[in-house]
Amino acid sequence: MYFFLIGNSARLQSRISFGNWSLMLNLVPLSSLLQLLSYLSGKMFTFPQQTSTTEVRFTTQRQDMRAVTVCLRSFTDLKREHSLFSLALPTGANGFLIIKSAQSDAFDIWVREQHVKIEAQDFKLNMWQSICATWDASSGLIQLWLNGKPSSKKYTSSGHSINGPMIIVLGQDQDSYGGGFDTKQSFQSFVGMMEDVHMWDYTLSPCEIQGYMDEHYYPEGNVLNWNSVEFQSVGRVLIEEKLRACN
């Protein structure tokens, strides 16, 4: 079974054989296909333009987390501020948010509506960046890892978990629960490629984070797992093969 393009659409097909004869059956249109695809290993999302209407939305049954690790890889030429990961709750849009600041060496991270700035990060344009952010409710400490290098730990919010039905979005910054994308906010939209998005309900060890950075061994996310995840895409988002150097 496979899918193919017809103009600007795609259809899933299945081949049924009868001796020397075969029959091709069209099964579902692209709009349904994008909701069926769940195996993203070896794939990446491409966000090719600045817009307030393009997003990828993940679903999870998890509703209570006393710790978080989010890891992803991004590739962009954006010098402006842009959203990398947005988790919103009914009680607040900034449940767990990773923003690349317009300041070339800084990130802004939000947990439960509390904000910290992580500085002195060697972020490069037009290169793959491996990014991990960790937070623990017991200590309230956040740490950012960029291409294998950890930041100084900073305090943001402690004592309470990230609690409630979660909406997780790539490509946009949620200004309200599951929405708030408008033309004036499109300056925060992501343009580029993104892959290997994982999320855990605990803080990964430094060795596990280094394994992710090196694309070596690391535990797959137990909240979001890139290799088996339910998602929906809206707008012009492409699913493509990962970019890798030729041997």
Secondary structure, DSSP 8 states (H G I E B T S, - for coil): -EEEEETTEEEEEEEEEETTEEEEEEEEEHHHHHHH----TTEEEEE-S--SS-EEEE-----EESEEEEEEEEE----S-EEEEEEEETTEEEEEEEEE-SSTT-EEEEETTEEEEE------TTS-EEEEEEEETTT-EEEEEETTEE---EE---SS-EES--EEEESS--SBTTB---GGGGGGS--EEEEEEEEESS---HHHHHHHHTTSS----SSB-TTS--EEEESS-EEEE------
